[in-house]
Amino acid sequence: MKSLLLKLGLLIVAMGVSFGLMAKSHPEDPFAAVTDEGLVEMPPRTPALHERTPKIQEIDSQTRETQQGQSLLDLNRASAGEFEALPGIGAVLAQRVIAFRTSAGGFRTIEDLREVKGIGLKKFDRIKSLVTVSGSRSHGAKQREL
């Protein structure tokens, strides 16, 4: 029994020492490594958040300024790249939006976006404040016959 307690005590002391040395190596930088030359900074394994997010394209004549200074993306004039800048819209969904716009003769209301396969209520709620519908339709959209 004494032998077991002695071994357990030594194990606890060894673990405490090893954790203590790890904490003292460089606690504020988890990506640092200790070598013979001293502390060497290791690059992060994943790209930074700002490198992973899509770049927002410059605003051109296809966007409109609101009173608050926010730019709204015109559903009837936007390109696939501009649609991809919206949250939750990738390349495939951007093409679906453009295909719907062409086949339907353009968007009449923002709510028409809900007709596009892949845009459900949650996604629509995220992007509805970022888009608008202009009166004129472009990109070869056919006029709907009434």
C-alpha positions as CSV (number, residue, x, y, z in Angstrom):
1,M,0.0,0.0,0.0
2,K,2.8,2.4,0.8
3,S,4.4,1.6,-2.5
4,L,1.3,2.5,-4.4
5,L,0.9,5.8,-2.5
6,L,4.6,6.6,-3.1
7,K,4.2,5.9,-6.9
8,L,1.1,8.0,-7.0
9,G,2.8,10.9,-5.2
10,L,5.8,10.8,-7.6
11,L,3.4,10.8,-10.6
12,I,1.6,13.9,-9.3
13,V,4.9,15.7,-8.6
14,A,6.2,14.8,-12.1
15,M,3.0,16.1,-13.7
16,G,3.2,19.3,-11.7
17,V,6.7,19.9,-12.7
18,S,6.1,19.3,-16.4
19,F,3.0,21.5,-16.4
20,G,4.9,24.2,-14.6
21,L,7.7,24.1,-17.1
22,M,5.2,24.3,-20.0
23,A,3.5,27.3,-18.5
24,K,6.8,29.1,-17.9
25,S,8.0,28.6,-21.5
26,H,5.9,31.4,-23.0
27,P,2.3,31.6,-21.6
28,E,1.1,34.5,-23.8
29,D,2.0,32.8,-27.1
30,P,0.7,29.3,-27.6
31,F,2.4,29.1,-31.0
32,A,5.9,29.6,-29.7
33,A,8.5,26.8,-29.5
34,V,11.6,26.6,-27.4
35,T,14.8,25.7,-29.2
36,D,18.6,25.8,-28.4
37,E,18.7,29.3,-29.8
38,G,15.8,30.5,-27.6
39,L,12.2,31.2,-28.2
40,V,11.1,30.7,-31.9
41,E,7.6,31.9,-33.0
42,M,5.7,29.3,-35.0
43,P,3.2,30.5,-37.7
44,P,-0.5,29.8,-37.0
45,R,-1.9,26.7,-38.7
46,T,-5.0,28.3,-40.1
47,P,-5.2,31.6,-41.9
48,A,-6.4,34.6,-40.0
49,L,-10.1,35.4,-39.9
50,H,-9.7,38.4,-42.1
51,E,-7.9,36.3,-44.8
52,R,-10.8,33.7,-44.9
53,T,-13.7,36.2,-45.3
54,P,-14.6,37.2,-48.8
55,K,-13.4,40.6,-49.9
56,I,-16.3,43.0,-50.5
57,Q,-16.0,44.4,-54.0
58,E,-16.0,48.1,-54.6
59,I,-19.4,49.7,-54.9
60,D,-20.3,50.7,-58.4
61,S,-23.3,52.1,-60.2
62,Q,-25.3,49.0,-59.5
63,T,-25.6,49.8,-55.8
64,R,-27.6,52.5,-54.1
65,E,-26.8,54.6,-51.1
66,T,-29.4,54.8,-48.3
67,Q,-29.9,57.7,-45.9
68,Q,-27.7,55.9,-43.3
69,G,-24.8,55.5,-45.7
70,Q,-25.2,51.7,-46.2
71,S,-25.0,50.5,-49.7
72,L,-27.7,48.1,-51.0
73,L,-27.1,45.5,-53.6
74,D,-29.7,45.7,-56.5
75,L,-31.0,42.3,-57.1
76,N,-31.9,43.2,-60.8
77,R,-28.4,44.4,-61.6
78,A,-25.9,42.6,-59.4
79,S,-23.2,40.3,-60.8
80,A,-22.4,36.8,-59.4
81,G,-19.4,38.2,-57.6
82,E,-21.5,40.8,-55.9
83,F,-24.0,38.2,-54.8
84,E,-21.2,36.1,-53.3
85,A,-20.2,39.0,-51.1
86,L,-23.5,38.6,-49.3
87,P,-23.5,36.4,-46.1
88,G,-24.3,32.7,-46.9
89,I,-24.3,33.1,-50.7
90,G,-21.7,31.1,-52.5
91,A,-20.9,30.7,-56.2
92,V,-23.6,28.1,-56.8
93,L,-26.4,30.0,-55.1
94,A,-25.3,33.2,-56.8
95,Q,-25.8,31.5,-60.2
96,R,-29.2,30.3,-59.1
97,V,-30.2,33.8,-58.2
98,I,-29.1,35.1,-61.6
99,A,-30.9,32.2,-63.3
100,F,-34.1,33.0,-61.4
101,R,-33.8,36.7,-62.3
102,T,-33.4,35.9,-66.0
103,S,-36.2,33.3,-66.2
104,A,-38.6,35.4,-64.1
105,G,-37.9,38.7,-65.9
106,G,-36.3,40.2,-62.9
107,F,-37.2,40.7,-59.2
108,R,-40.2,42.7,-58.4
109,T,-39.8,42.6,-54.6
110,I,-37.1,41.5,-52.2
111,E,-39.3,38.7,-51.1
112,D,-39.0,37.1,-54.6
113,L,-35.6,35.9,-53.4
114,R,-37.4,33.3,-51.3
115,E,-38.4,31.6,-54.6
116,V,-34.7,30.8,-55.3
117,K,-33.8,27.2,-54.3
118,G,-31.4,27.4,-51.4
119,I,-32.7,30.7,-49.9
120,G,-34.8,29.8,-46.9
121,L,-36.3,32.0,-44.2
122,K,-33.1,32.2,-42.1
123,K,-30.8,33.1,-45.0
124,F,-33.4,35.6,-46.4
125,D,-33.6,37.3,-43.0
126,R,-29.8,37.7,-42.9
127,I,-29.6,39.4,-46.3
128,K,-32.9,41.2,-46.8
129,S,-31.5,44.4,-45.2
130,L,-28.5,44.3,-47.6
131,V,-30.5,44.2,-50.9
132,T,-32.9,46.2,-52.9
133,V,-34.9,46.0,-56.1
134,S,-34.7,48.7,-58.7
135,G,-37.5,49.6,-61.1
136,S,-35.5,48.9,-64.1
137,R,-34.4,45.4,-65.0
138,S,-31.1,44.5,-66.7
139,H,-28.7,41.7,-67.7
140,G,-31.1,40.6,-70.5
141,A,-34.0,39.9,-68.1
142,K,-37.2,39.3,-70.0
143,Q,-40.3,41.3,-69.1
144,R,-43.0,39.2,-67.5
145,E,-46.2,39.1,-69.4
146,L,-49.2,40.1,-67.3
